[in-house]
Amino acid sequence: MRDISRRGLLGMGLGTAAALGVAGCGMEPGTGTGQGSGAGSGGRGEGGGRKARPIGDGSTADTGPQPHQPEPERLEPGQAPPQFVIFSWDGAGEVGNGLFPRFRKLAKDHGAAMTFFLSGIYLLPESKKSLYRPPCNTVGSSAIGYLTDEHIRVTLENLRLAWLEGHEIGTHFNGHFCSGAGSVANWTSAHWQSEIDQAMSFVTKWRTNTGFKELEPLPFDYKKELIGGRTPCLLGQDNLLPTAKKLGWRYDASSPGGRQVWPVKKQGIWDLPLQQIPFPGRSFEVLSMDYNILANQSQNATRSDAANYPGWQKQARDAYVTGFQRAYETNRAPLYIGNHFEQWNGGIYMNAVEDAIKYIADEKRKDVRLVSFRNYVDWLDAQDPKVLEKLRGLDVGQRPAGGWKTYLSDV
């Protein structure tokens, strides 16, 4: 497999989430205008290039198998597993700061694939916000801002190119509600179905909603492409999973925090949480996401004393690198790193993740795979279940007894 978000601050946004009850949010879920996402992964492989078949209003098109997709290889007895590293982006909107194309180029330069968790409302003009009926919140409200028309245009272009370059387009859902009675933490499975239906609609009907008829379609069938996501603030997974399973999703990245060990399934879906990784200079570990590092450095402030920036950037970079080294040198558990397209604290977290990618992708380490979540679950599903069970027997930082050749020789 060598072929190898913008999120607003909590509490900020266009609308105020109304207090509409307690458990279950006290109201029926909004009705979306789209279809629920379907099961399956669609055609994978090195194909692509067939004549595009427009879907619906032409916002999306079936262009064949996605390019640059690695073929998963089953481990042989005694073979060491690759070290998988998955970089993902919450929101995945381009707002004129150049971060989306910056990291697409970085990925291309280092043979990496990534997952972009798109917030559906980033393709919905603010003038059409009444089309969004968020569960348990007022019509058109959102805890993150809608994008300008120009930013919707450049987001669409980056999403199109990202998929053609081999990256995955997942979902970060829509309005990012993290607090109050309308928080996603209180949503039922029916609420999640409504939210997903609406995200699907905004992605597959952007041409109708924006009027941007001159733009090229997104080159994929989103009902087949969408196989996983990450919830706002890592909340609400328990009630999301039954809906995700019904829709045929293959993984979820919404657990509120995990450890650097090999994953298990929840309700038949791969559970791929952000992880606790070493935090250099501190006595505790930190969640493997830029915002969580920020919260421990500047107490949620996104503009702090610039004199701290060099030290904080190095600490963030070293956290990612130390987490990578701990897994690579021991149990080879996958490393998941979450990010946002934000210039918090002078952009130091973007610099830190770029430095980490350059270190991790060093060509001297031939057994490192920088892949998307889709690529990773393809690999997991190709393995002998007995091998995966043996891998799960290794704790954080635990080396296989006798080395990999011995440890995996009898499975």
N, C-alpha and C positions, 0 to 999 in steps of 0.2 A: 504493500500500500504506500510506496514511496511517492507515487504521483500526487506526490503529496500536494450608543443610543442616547441614541440621544434621549435621556430621561430628565424631565424637570425635577427640581427639588421637591421633596415631599411637602404637601400643603400648598404648592403653587399651582396655578393653572387658570383656566378661563371661567370655570364655574365652581360653586361651592357645593360639595356633596350634601344633599339634604339628609337630615336625620329622619329616616323613614321606617323606624321600627327596630326590633332587636333581632333575635334569631331568625334566620331566613330573610332578613331585611324588611319584612313586613309589606312586600309588594310583589306582584308578578313580574317575571323577567320581561325585558323589552323584546319586541318582535323584530328580528332582523329580516332583511330583504334577500339574503343570500342563502345558499345551500350549505349544509354541514359538510365538512371536509371528509373525503372518502378514505378508505383503507388502501394500503399498498404503497409501494415505493415508485411505481412507474418504471419505465425502461431505464436501466442504468448501463453504464459502460462507456466506451470511447466513441460511440456513434455521434448522433446529432447531425445537423446540416440538412435534414430533409426539408422540403418546402413547408413553411409554417401553415398550420391549420388554425385559423382564428377560432376562439372560444367565446361564446356569448357576444358581448358588444365589441369584441376585439381588444379588450384590455389585456388579455393574456392569449397565448397561442401555444399549441402543441408543436414543438420543433424537433421532436424525437428525443432519444436518450441524451442525458446531460453529458457534456464533454468533461474530460479530465477526471473521470471517476475510477479509483483504484479497484481492482478485483480482490476481494478478501481472500486471504490464504489461510488454510487450516494449519494449526501448529502440528508439527511432527513430534513423535515421542522424544522427550529430552530436549526439545528446542526451546530456547529462551524466548519469552514473549517480547514483542516490540514495546518500546516506551511510547505510549500515546499521549499527546498533549492537544487539548481542544481549547482554542481561543474563541470566545463568543462575545457578541455585542448586543446589548439590550436597547431596543428602540430602533436602531439602525436608520435614522434619518440624517440626511446631509443638509446642514443649515448654513452653508456658506463658509464654514471654517476649514474645509478641505480634508477633514479627518477620514471620511469614508474612502475617497480615492487614495489617500496616503496609505491606509492599511491594506487596501487592495493591491497597491504596488508592492508594498513590503511583503505581502504573502506571495506574490508572483516571483519576487526576487529570491525567495527562500523556499520555494516549492511547497508552500503551506496552503491548506484549505481551512476555512473558518465557517462558523455558523452566525448568521445575522438574524436576530429575533426582531422582526418588523412589528412595530406598533401600527395596527390597521388604520387608525385615524390620521397617521402621517400621509396617507394618500387621499384624505377627505378634506376639501377646502373648508375653511372656517365659515364661508357663506352658506355651506350646506350642513352645518353641524346639527341641525334639527333632525337629520337622518339617523343620528346616533342616539339610541335609547338605552343608555347604560343601566344594567340591573341595579336597583336600589338607589339610584341617583336621578337627578332631574335631567330631562331631555337636553341633549347637546352639551352637558357638562363634562369636564375632563380635568383631572389633576395634573395633566401635562398640557402644554400649549399646542394648538393646531399649527401646522406649518404654513408659511406664506405660499402663494401659488408658485413662485419661482423655486422655492425650496422643495415643493412637491415635484417639480420638473426634474431637478437634479437628483433627488432621491430615486425617482423612477429610473433614470439613466444609470445610476450606480447599482441599483438592484438588478437591472437587466444584465449589465456587464459582469457583476459578481457571479450570477448564476452561470453565465457562459464560461467564466473562468474556473468553475468547479466548486464554488461555495454553496452552502445550504441556506435557504430562506425559511426560517422557522417563524414563530409568532411570539410577540410580547403582549398579545391581546390588544386592548384599546386604551381606555381612559386612565389606567394606572392609579386606581383608588386604593389607598393604603391605610386610611384612618376613618374613624367614625362608624356609624351604623351601616353606611354604604360600602365599607371596606370589602375587598375581595375575600378577606378572611371569613366573612359571614355569608358568602354566596353559596347557593345550593347547586347541585349538579345541573338543574334546569337553567339557572342563571348562567353557568359556564357555557351551556349549549347556546344560549342566546348571544353571549359575548363572542363566541367563536363564529357563529353564523354571520354576525355583523362584521367581524374582522375579514371573513372570507368575502363578504359582499364588497367591502371597501377596496380590497385588493383586485377583485375580478370585475369591478364596475367603475374603476377610476376614470375611464374614458368618458362615460356618461356623466359622472359627477363633476369632472373638471372641465370637460369640453376640449381637452387637449388632443384633438383628433390627429394632429400631425406627428405625434410621438409614436415611436415603435412600441409594440406590445411587450409585456413581460414574456419571455420565451419559454414559459412552462405552464403546465396545468396545475394550478395551486391546490386543487382537490387531491391530486396525487403527490405533489411536492411536500405538503404540510404533514409532517409525521411527529412533531414535537414542539415544545415551547418552554418558556419560563414565565411564571406568574409575577406580577408586580410585587416587589418587596419580599419575594419568596413566601407568599401567603396563599392559603386556600387549596393546597395540593390535595388534601383528602377528598374533598368534594369534586375537584376537577377530574381525578383519575377515572371514576366510572364513565364520565362523558368521553374522556380521551380514549378509553378502551372501546367504547361503542363506535367511535369514529375511526378506529383502526390505527391510532397513533402507536408508535413503537418505543418512544422514550419520553420522559419528562425531566426537566432540569430545575424543578421548583422546590426541592427539599430545602429546608431552612438551614442546612449546614451538615456536611458529612466529614468523613475522615479519608485519608489517602489509602484506601483499600479497594479491592476489586468489587464491582457493583453487583447488586441483586435486583430482582424485579419486584415491583409492587403491583398487585392486581394484574399481573401479566405484562406490565410495562417496565422497561428498564428505568431505574431510578438513578439519575446522574446528578448528584448535588454538587454545589460549590463546596470546597473543602477547607478544613482548618490546615493552614500551612505555617511554618516557622516565621516569626516576626523578629528579625534581627535587632538586638539591643533591648528586647522586651522579654518579660518572663512568661508571656502567654502567646498563643497562636492567634492568627487572624484569618478571617474568611477570604478566600481567593478571588476577591473582586475589588476593583479600584475604589468604589465608594466606601467600602468597609475599611480599607486602609486609610482613606481620607478621614473617616470618622474618628479613627484612633490617633490621627496626627493633628488635626485642626478642629476636633469636636464639631463636625458637620459644616464648619465654615468653608466656603469654597474660594474665598479670597482672604488670605492671611498674610502675615509678615513675610515678605519675599526673601528675607534673610534665611528663612527655614527651608526654602524650596530645594536647594542642592542636596541637603541632608535627607529630606523626605523623599526626594526622587530616588536616591541611592537605596534608601531603606525599602521602598516599594519594589524596585528592581531586584534587590537581594532577596526579598521575600519570595518572589516568583522563582528565582534561580535556585534558592535553597530548597523550596518545595520540589522542584524538578529533580535536583540532585538526590534528595532523600529517596524518591521513588526509583529513579534510574539505577541507583547503586544498590537497591535492596529488593523490594517486592514488585517493582515494575507496575505498580498501580497507575491507572491513568490520572493525569492532572488536568483539571478543568479550571480555566481562568476566565472570569467575567469582566466585561468592560462597558463603558458608555462613550459615545462620541462627544466628550465634554473637555473643556479647557480649564477644569478646576485647578485652583492654586497654580495658575500660570502654565497649565498644560503639562505639569510634571508627571502625571499618571500615564499620559499618552507616551511621553518619552521613556518612562520606565518599562511599559509593556513592549515598546519597540526594541529597547535594549535587551529585554528578556528573550524576545523572539530571535534576535540575532545570535544570542548566546546558545539557546536551545537548538537552533537549526544548524549549528556548526557541522560542516560536512564530514568532519572526522568521526562523528557518531552516526554510523550507518543504520543503526537499529532504532532510531527515533522517528516517529511519524507524527507530523503536524496535520491533523485531519479535522473534518467537521463531525458533529454528533451523528449525522447520518452515516458517514463512513465508518465511524466507530461501532455503531450498533450493527451495521452490516458484518463487521468482523466478529463481533460477539456472537451473532446468530450463526456464523459459519463454524464455530468451534464445537468440539466434543464437550457436552455438558460436564463430563467427569473432569476434564481439564480445567474448566472454569471453576468448578467446586474446589479443586486443589489450589487454584490461585487464590480463592477466597479464604483459604486457610492461613494465609500470610497476613500478619498484622502490620500496622504502620511501622515502616523502617525495619521490617524483619526480612533477613536474607533467606533464600531457600536452603534448607539443610543439604549439605553436600554439593551445592551448586545446582544450576538449572538442569544439567544433563541427568543428574541423579534424581532430583526432586520430581521431574515430570517424565521420568523414564517408564513408569509402570502404569500410565494412564493412556 
